[in-house]
Amino acid sequence: MLELDLKGLNCPLPILKTKKFLMNITGGDLVSVYTTDTASMIDLKTFCDKTGNILISQSQKDGIITTVIRRRDDV
């Protein structure tokens, strides 16, 4: 699984950097995105809903939000 550390960044940077990262990986790949901005939970879910990427899970522990996303397969 790939990892993207975006801790310490505030909106809109986590979304922008996640989008850029996903553009450069293969469809079907999983990425764990680590953030600390509480708005990123909603923002990343909305991003996945709008772009066709699959939100696998979200969790929060000790102020760190972990979002697992499966990159959509491009047709």
C-alpha positions as CSV (number, residue, x, y, z in Angstrom):
1,M,0.0,0.0,0.0
2,L,1.2,3.5,-0.9
3,E,1.3,6.3,1.7
4,L,0.8,10.0,1.4
5,D,1.7,12.1,4.5
6,L,-0.2,15.4,4.5
7,K,-0.1,16.0,8.2
8,G,0.0,19.7,9.1
9,L,-1.6,20.9,5.9
10,N,-5.0,22.7,5.9
11,C,-7.8,22.8,3.3
12,P,-7.5,22.8,0.3
13,L,-4.0,21.4,0.2
14,P,-4.8,17.8,1.3
15,I,-7.4,17.5,-1.5
16,L,-5.1,19.1,-4.1
17,K,-2.1,16.9,-3.2
18,T,-4.2,13.8,-3.0
19,K,-5.6,14.5,-6.5
20,K,-2.1,15.0,-7.9
21,F,-0.8,11.8,-6.2
22,L,-3.7,9.7,-7.5
23,M,-3.1,10.9,-11.1
24,N,0.4,9.4,-10.9
25,I,-0.4,5.9,-9.7
26,T,-2.1,2.9,-11.3
27,G,-5.8,2.2,-11.2
28,G,-6.7,-0.1,-8.4
29,D,-3.7,0.9,-6.2
30,L,-4.5,1.6,-2.6
31,V,-3.1,4.7,-0.8
32,S,-3.2,5.6,2.9
33,V,-3.6,9.4,3.2
34,Y,-2.5,10.8,6.6
35,T,-3.9,14.2,7.6
36,T,-4.5,16.3,10.7
37,D,-7.1,18.8,9.4
38,T,-10.4,17.6,10.7
39,A,-12.2,18.9,7.6
40,S,-10.2,16.5,5.5
41,M,-12.5,13.6,6.6
42,I,-15.5,15.2,4.9
43,D,-13.4,16.7,2.1
44,L,-11.8,13.4,1.1
45,K,-15.1,11.6,1.2
46,T,-16.7,14.2,-1.1
47,F,-13.6,14.1,-3.4
48,C,-14.0,10.3,-3.8
49,D,-17.7,10.6,-4.4
50,K,-17.1,13.2,-7.2
51,T,-14.1,11.6,-8.9
52,G,-15.0,7.9,-8.8
53,N,-12.2,6.9,-6.5
54,I,-13.2,4.5,-3.8
55,L,-13.1,5.4,-0.2
56,I,-12.2,2.2,1.6
57,S,-12.0,3.5,5.2
58,Q,-11.4,6.5,7.5
59,S,-10.2,6.5,11.1
60,Q,-8.9,8.9,13.6
61,K,-6.4,8.3,16.3
62,D,-4.3,10.7,18.4
63,G,-5.2,13.6,16.1
64,I,-4.1,11.8,12.9
65,I,-6.8,10.9,10.3
66,T,-6.1,7.9,8.1
67,T,-8.1,7.7,4.9
68,V,-7.6,4.7,2.6
69,I,-8.5,5.3,-1.0
70,R,-8.5,2.9,-4.0
71,R,-7.7,4.7,-7.2
72,R,-10.4,4.3,-9.8
73,D,-9.7,2.3,-12.9
74,D,-9.5,4.5,-16.0
75,V,-11.4,3.2,-19.0
